Every structure is written in C-alpha cells, then in structure tokens.
Amino acid sequence: MRLITFPEPSLANKDGLLAMGGDLRPATLLAAYAQGIFPWYGRDDPILWWSPDPRMVLFPDNFHCSKRLARRLKQARYRFSHNESFAEVIDLCAHIPRKDEGGTWILPEMITAYSLLHAQGFAHSFEVWEGDLLIGGLYGVLHKQLFFAESMFSRKRDASKMAVAQLVDYARLMNCKLIDCQFHTEHLFSLGGREISRQAFMALITKD
C-alpha cells in the first residue's frame, strides 16, 4: 500500500485543519508526526489532520511544578509507571468525561492504531497509581527526540499533573527537545506550556 503524503503544514486553514481522509496505519501516523501533523476527528467525520497555529508546547526545562504538586510526587501512597498499562490508559482517556467536551474523539479505530504504535515502541503511556487503582495517566508518541502528547485523564485531584511530571522526567532523560501539547488549555498553561507559532514549531521539529 502506498504511503500517504501530506500537504505542507503552512497550507492549513485558520483553525489548523490541513487535510482529510487517508488511514491510521503506523507508517502514516509516523509520517504525519514527522511534519507536526496529527489526527483529530469525530465519530461521523472522515479522518481529519491538523497543524494548528499557534501551537501549544511544553519545553521540559520550563515545566512548572508547584509546591503542592512537588509534595504529592513525594508521597509514598502514589506509584508511577511507564508503559505498564497502555491499554487501560488509552481506554480511560477515551471514556472519562472532560469538562466542556461533549464526547470522545478517541474512537475504536484510534485505539487500535495507537496500540499498534505502542507494540512497535513508538507510543508510550505514563501511569499514576494509588494502591491498585489507576488514578491518572497520559499517552503519546515519541518520535525523533520529540514527544507528541495525545491525551490524559485524571480520577483524583492532580493525578494528570503527576503524569505530566513523570513525562517531563522521561523527556529529559531522552533529551527530548519539546513536548507537543497541540492546542492551548489552561491546565497545560499552568504547568509551563506556552504557545509558539507554527513556523517556530516547524523549525524546532525539523532541526537536527
């Protein structure tokens, strides 16, 4: 099957929509991420591909860890893991409701696609446990010293923030240039995320 090619990201419309159609094969997804493009669409839509301007990013060294979060990270009741429960993380990201969101974009075919990426070593999950309960986590794609964060969930206060803190430690260990957060949220802004232009984002991800 022929590899799908994407338009130049600068051709995206004002909302960041660049293209529609194609497939979610691992090779397609990795080709998209290499250009800073990601899929995001609803149940009744074709596959939609995005390159927003501006772009929300988190530079690992700019991570803001509040005193309260730092205290939580040191508490013995929490346990942290990496790639221990990818299937459960992506399922909870899909099904735990979020404020101001009417439904999930993590459809069954998306779960299948990212599970294949996980099996190939590209998609990663970070988990936060309290006892035997998975209380927070996130998943995304690691590709060429870039981490493309896709979604997170939280069952208890600060659980998703603890997952981000774990991701930041991993990103530093892997010498990641940045963590892509896609769109602005106050949650990410509070953790040190900031918006940069698409041009600046592309310069960073294509720099050797």
KOLGU-225336 format. One line per field, with one value per residue (C-alpha): x, y, z. Coordinates in Angstrom, 3 decimals, padded with zeros to 6 digits. Layout:
N
east c(X;...)
north c(Y;...)
up c(Z;...)
//
This chain:
208
east c(000.000;001.358;002.470;000.165;001.778;000.578;000.350;002.746;001.580;001.542;-001.449;-003.707;-006.743;-007.121;-008.399;-005.425;-007.241;-004.822;-006.277;-008.908;-009.032;-006.254;-005.689;-004.278;-001.555;001.587;003.614;001.012;000.912;004.704;004.924;002.353;004.124;007.426;005.737;003.990;000.599;-001.861;-005.300;-008.351;-011.935;-015.399;-017.408;-019.244;-016.273;-013.603;-010.088;-009.067;-005.419;-004.320;-001.436;-002.618;-001.087;-000.195;000.931;000.922;004.227;005.978;009.748;010.908;013.126;010.171;007.930;006.305;005.990;004.027;004.846;001.626;002.449;006.008;004.618;002.240;005.026;006.931;004.030;004.523;000.882;001.474;003.289;004.414;004.958;005.842;004.210;002.806;-000.834;-001.077;-004.403;-006.057;-004.662;-005.952;-009.306;-009.709;-008.642;-011.454;-014.164;-013.630;-015.680;-013.908;-015.295;-016.735;-016.351;-019.436;-017.834;-014.635;-012.510;-010.591;-012.650;-012.105;-010.010;-007.818;-007.307;-006.315;-003.927;-002.105;-001.991;-000.103;002.272;002.746;003.553;006.186;007.745;006.580;003.520;004.083;001.922;002.646;000.610;-000.153;-001.392;-002.879;-002.794;-004.207;-006.245;-005.020;-005.901;-004.178;-002.213;-001.411;-000.224;001.517;004.098;007.869;009.491;012.958;013.513;010.013;007.106;003.676;001.243;-002.189;-004.491;-004.591;-007.091;-007.494;-009.649;-008.321;-007.014;-003.623;-003.327;-002.916;-000.395;001.629;001.547;002.853;005.648;006.618;006.575;008.799;011.362;011.307;011.605;014.683;016.179;015.590;016.918;013.580;013.540;009.917;006.589;003.889;000.563;-001.294;-003.894;-003.928;-005.536;-005.331;-004.332;-001.214;-000.512;-000.403;002.283;004.536;003.139;003.170;002.088;004.563;003.960;003.673;006.803;008.773;007.355;008.341;011.827;012.245;010.957;012.904;016.181;018.791)
north c(000.000;003.416;005.722;008.705;012.103;015.304;018.905;021.450;022.397;026.079;025.309;024.581;026.819;029.348;026.628;024.386;021.869;020.663;017.561;014.845;011.182;008.618;005.953;005.396;002.872;003.237;004.419;007.101;008.327;008.495;010.372;012.834;013.375;013.939;017.007;018.056;016.843;014.851;013.242;014.504;013.887;012.871;009.711;010.840;012.611;011.423;011.308;014.948;016.039;019.171;021.614;024.473;027.935;028.804;025.519;024.668;023.161;022.370;022.601;020.113;022.669;025.083;022.652;024.387;022.119;023.834;023.202;021.215;019.040;018.507;017.306;014.893;013.423;012.540;010.822;007.093;006.301;007.012;004.763;005.757;003.531;003.766;001.536;-000.743;-000.358;001.325;-000.317;000.854;004.375;004.907;003.363;005.706;008.690;007.740;007.204;009.523;012.692;016.044;019.442;021.268;018.226;016.579;013.276;011.469;011.681;008.553;006.184;002.393;002.723;005.308;002.933;000.180;002.487;003.761;000.287;-000.819;002.119;001.057;-002.504;-001.063;001.015;004.458;005.118;005.380;005.618;007.059;005.875;007.140;004.581;004.835;001.318;-000.879;001.955;003.728;007.327;009.259;008.878;010.043;008.644;009.950;009.262;009.515;010.198;011.608;013.345;014.791;013.669;014.248;014.112;012.918;012.697;012.426;011.557;012.076;010.289;012.251;015.750;016.445;012.904;014.068;016.686;013.930;012.025;015.102;015.437;011.829;012.507;015.558;013.455;010.909;013.639;014.999;011.515;011.020;014.518;015.477;018.951;019.547;018.026;018.876;019.687;020.650;023.172;025.672;024.684;026.440;023.127;022.898;026.610;026.204;023.537;025.760;025.153;028.064;028.853;029.308;029.983;027.143;028.470;028.304;024.860;023.505;024.958;023.116;019.726;019.697;020.842;018.101)
up c(000.000;-000.959;001.842;002.217;001.767;003.393;002.180;003.602;007.133;006.161;003.925;006.905;007.328;010.159;012.522;011.753;009.545;006.874;005.186;005.387;004.506;004.417;007.044;010.513;009.688;011.840;008.829;008.071;011.656;011.917;008.619;009.959;013.275;011.463;009.933;013.135;011.880;013.999;013.536;015.412;014.333;015.492;015.064;011.912;010.285;007.876;009.326;009.810;010.005;011.877;012.107;014.351;014.514;017.223;018.749;022.440;023.562;026.820;026.924;029.585;031.333;031.576;033.454;036.415;039.435;042.181;045.832;046.206;043.214;044.461;047.804;046.081;043.957;047.147;048.905;049.360;048.599;044.901;042.467;038.991;035.979;032.296;029.662;032.352;031.330;027.923;027.047;030.255;029.916;026.388;027.306;030.289;028.176;025.805;028.389;031.352;030.670;030.463;031.310;028.277;025.989;024.581;023.641;022.842;019.711;020.771;018.678;018.468;015.308;017.052;019.980;017.554;015.681;018.762;020.278;017.154;017.582;021.195;020.135;017.776;020.556;019.416;021.598;025.342;028.428;031.852;034.794;038.304;040.823;044.288;045.614;042.852;041.317;038.195;039.085;036.295;033.116;029.644;026.336;023.259;020.587;020.920;017.556;016.891;020.263;020.230;022.375;020.890;023.814;022.764;025.768;029.554;032.251;035.969;038.524;041.508;042.075;040.471;039.082;035.482;036.639;038.282;034.994;033.171;035.751;035.051;031.307;031.780;033.667;030.841;028.194;029.953;030.145;026.407;025.563;024.005;022.503;023.383;024.338;021.820;023.507;020.293;021.492;024.352;027.645;030.995;032.557;030.375;030.712;034.490;034.059;031.959;028.485;026.065;022.531;019.708;016.038;013.554;011.854;015.103;015.869;012.449;012.788;016.090;014.962;011.686;013.256;013.505)
//
